[in-house]
Amino acid sequence: MLGFKFLDHRRWTMDHRCFKKQGRGVAMLFLASLLFFASCKKEELYVYEVNDVKVKQDKGDKNNVKSQTEFIAIAYSDLFQTGIDRATLEVLLSPYQAFGDQKLIEQMIIKSFLNVPGADVPTQAEMDANRSQFVTDAYVKFLAREPDEFELWHFERLFAEDPSITPQMFYFAILTSDEYRYY
Amino acid sequence: MNRRDFLKKSAMAAGAVSLPYLLPGGTLFAPTGSRIANHVVFCLFAGGVRNLESVHKIDGNLMPNMLTGNESISNDILGGMSNLPSPASTRLQTLGTLFREFRYKQGPTGHYGGHNTILTGRYDETISLAQRPKYPTVFELYRKHSSPEQAALNSWWVSNSLGPYPALNFSDDPEYGAIYGANYVQPGSMIVGMPQDPIQLDDVKLDKVASMRQFMDNNFTSKTTAKDAGITNTAANRKRIEEFLRAEYQNAVNGQYSSFWGLQQNTINNDQVTMFFAEQVIKEFKPELLVVNMQDVDTCHQNFTRYANNIRKADYAVAKLWETIQNTPGMANDTILIVAPEHGRNLQPNTISDQYGRYALDHTSDPTSREIFCLVVGPPSKVKQNQLITQQVGESIDLVPTIARILGFDSEIPGGRLFGRHLGEAFV
């Protein structure tokens, strides 16, 4: 519409060539305007980032039973921060295969592990200093998840009420729990 | 044939088929819950023993503790026989009934198939090695159908080797399974691999651990099935068993498993170690149902003379087991001992000759490899004494119904679960 203001009748009659020249300019201006408005859209801002993803397992996500070998090897590395040597593993597998009550054998193996010097078990003082952290650390370390509020409350209260419970006893319980048998 | 004749003959045929299941075994009409004895010890004289060498004594009486008779051992193999203590004055045969012509009638004469049949009372020609039985084992039947249900501590399956045998303590039958299984133990591996130096927790602390574990287990969306964890003992029984296993480990360290029964150390074989361990189970737990498995005679694939010698050793071990039973208060005079191989061996030898010039024997389902014996021993008030049954009577699948009858749970087993019959001929 801007271009029609320049459609002057006198000039049209005076100099048709001049009009043609002006018309080309109007057309150019019209085109430029179109391009200008078309190109003047507000640029959208895209921000790429990573969504929060829980990398720890939920209780219900553990569907795979550890094999006997996995159970012993994982328990060992959890407690000693190093892999078990093959000879020790084979010796410990022997009673596992030789007795029908697997839980009993697991308990015997874990009790032995916990008594080996070098087993990474917090001291009583460390446990008492921050019970919440102690429980959380143990859950993360052995069960690959944080305790839920109820679990945390339960054990904090239990430890506070019963000072005879040692870190070893708690580790023994968690390492022989059903959940530890799964991944 | 007209319709009337057809129906008549069909009815007669049906009667002919069903009658043996109803009458001879007495399974269906046995009195509910009554027991012949409160303990059964079943000794699998396994590994494949030919009747020719055992009850037919073609190389002399290789089983002088079990069988009557003083037939001399063949001279050509005498050099391969270990020195064993003299047999007891009372032969076990005189304390019971010997089914001399027992049979393993169906299925390949392989060890695992034979064991599976004898422990489930079912012939199963399709079972694979180490596959759990398809049908409930005698342990599961005993635990589930006894009233009240029996704890695992009351049933033991003691075997001289690992291999597939751990799989026989319970079946894949969905109505039975691990929760009714036996305490399987293979003594040698158990002792060798015993986890050492445990943390010491008294009963109070163990209870607290159990309580914490229980809380965790309750809070876990449990995928644990009984099968995953094998059989289950109660916490109190686990404690007893652990103490027992550790004591036996200590006994082994102290040399008791290297020298026992007055045997020379170099003559003791794995069967005897297994039977010695079974004796300790008897003394400690007085189980109602104990099955012990021997296997060393299977050396016969390579060495006939060693096989003959191992028959002698197994015979001696059975006698010592019986002696222990009679010296154990609570089991003495209240225990039935059953002894039977799982299968025999071929009539024709293979091509392997031993140093005495005897050829070895395999077991590949020829008629001779189906010939076995069965000895039932018990107090005179319960078992017919000094009875020898020379006709072909009894088969492998009869042992489960017989044990069920002895322990009084036969009538509680649902119909169609028992396929053999009670060996009533042996009992008063």
Interface residues (C-beta under 8 A of the other chain):
Chain A: K59 G60 K62 N63 V65 V91 L92 L93 S94 P95 Y96 Q97 A98 F99 G100 D101 Q102 K103 L104 I105 Q107 M108 I109 K111 S112 L114 N115 V116 D148 F150 E151 H154 F155 L158 D162 S164 I165 Q168 M169 F170 F172 A173 I174 T176 S177 D178 E179 R181 Y182
Chain B: A152 W157 L162 P166 N169 G181 A182 N183 Y184 V185 Q186 P187 G188 S189 M190 V192 G193 M194 P195 Q196 D197 P198 I199 L201 V204 K205 K208 V209 A210 M212 R213 F215 M216 D217 N219 F220 T221 S222 K223 T224 D228 A229 G230 I231 T232 N233 R238 I241 E242 L245
